[in-house]
Amino acid sequence: MPRKGTGDYPAGWWEFAVQLKDAAGWCCVRCGHPHDPPAGYCLTVHHASMNKAEPFAHWWAFWVLCQRCHLSVQARVDLTRPWVMLPHSAWARPYIAGWYAWRYAGLLLTRAEVMARLDELLALERAACGLVPA
């Protein structure tokens, strides 16, 4: 069943989306393809939490993806579903770690802070599922 987003885009959304795409170099963070609509690679911003009203400070909730990757990821990735059997894809690790920091530790960390603690933060999910000591 397709997942649908909730909420309305907040004021300033379109400007924020352009800032995200600028920061990503106008390339998909998953496949690396540049924004090229005639070739079928239209750059979008995926709301990983599926909440269009997600605060902009939650950088980990906004994934700059080409439309192809967006459709694939949106259909398969649910942040609230435990993910403990396989490692996360390299491109997704910072976003997932940021989400885990927020979800399990109540920490709103910058991307740099998440990168410095990446393995520790990714382990939070396994601990929350009782697979390793907290």
Sequence and secondary structure as in RCSB ss.txt:
>XXXX:A:sequence
MPRKGTGDYPAGWWEFAVQLKDAAGWCCVRCGHPHDPPAGYCLTVHHASMNKAEPFAHWWAFWVLCQRCHLSVQA
RVDLTRPWVMLPHSAWARPYIAGWYAWRYAGLLLTRAEVMARLDELLALERAACGLVPA
>XXXX:A:secstr
     BS   TTHHHHHHHHHHHTTTB TTT  B BGGGTB EEEEETTSBTT  TT GGGEEEEEHHHHHHHHH
H  TTS   SS   TTTHHHHHHHHHHHHH     HHHHHHTHHHHHHHHHHHTTSS  
